[in-house]
Amino acid sequence: MGPLPRTLELFYDVLSPYSWLAFEVLCRYKNIWNVSLQLRPTLIAGIMKDSGSLTAMRFLTVVKLEHPELLEKVSRELWMRVWSRDEDITEPQSILAAAEKAGMSTGRARELLERVSTPQVKNQLKETTDAACRYGAFGLPVTVAHLDDETYMLFGSDRMELLAHLLGEKWLGPVPPAATARL
């Protein structure tokens, strides 16, 4: 049996293209580096006060609560819509389209979308945003590494080489050989 996985938390908002870069790199490296990647949808507006992604981030929050296994795919689809195809992610139909493309049934996606304004979802997103702020976040993405009873906060998508060093791992570039088979 190998060493237990170390924990990384990625605080992100789909309106942050830099969050997307960090997201993709960490998703590619989570198995290579043997880390437990905790995806933490965070409202960048709570940190920077204005982004327009409130419904999308609440939707990702309810996905994390109800279908955490789909969080990576739904997050990626929202990024693809807004940053790759210049499509909307603020309207319900856009969010539903992203969820469906990620493999969620239309009915289930609608049920989750109806819950985005519930106190549970609002509070969870606020708690996650507050947690990022407690770590010292001043923007996104923020990666928090929990290693040997120490906590390290790294801001930005350009800190992967430093993260690899902290983990005692090799940085193989943004698309490591083990990830190319998935692309």
Disulfide bonds with the S-S distance in Angstrom:
none
